[in-house]
C-alpha cells in the first residue's frame, strides 16, 4: 500500500510508481512572504518513505530525463503557467491561480474535463534504468465544480 502524503505545505500533486513507496512531491515554490517564485514556480522533491521519511532533492538525471518539468508562463496578467513532465510531453498541466481564494492549483484535462490534479501513479513493468517500460499512468483528480473524483488510465 502506498502512503498518502499528509501535511505537505503548498502541495500541488504527487507521483508514485511501482519501484518503491518513495513519493515525488510537486509543490508550489514560494518565498518567505508566500509569493510565487515566477522563474521556478514548482519545487519537486522526494519523500523517502523507505528510509525515514526524509526529504531529498531530485538528482540531475531524475530532473532532466524523468520527473522534472518543462514550464512556461502562458498568461502574464494572470500569472498562469503550462507545463509537462520532461519524460512525457503528450499531456499538459496548468498552474492556475483561483479567482476565488487566490491560491494556485494544478489542473489537467481528463476525460475531456478540466480537473484538479491530485495524484499520478506510474505502473512500470520491466525495461531498463534509461528506458523503463511504462505500462500505464493512472491519473487521479477532482472535478473542481462537482467535487467528484476522476480517474483516467493513460497508456503511453
PyMOL commands that set and color helices and strands:
alter all, ss='L'
color gray80, all
select helices_A, chain A and resi 60-66
alter helices_A, ss='H'
color red, helices_A
select strands_A, chain A and resi 11-17+20-28+42-48+54-57+69-75+80-85+88-97+104-110+113-127+132-143+149-154
alter strands_A, ss='S'
color yellow, strands_A
deselect
rebuild
show_as cartoon
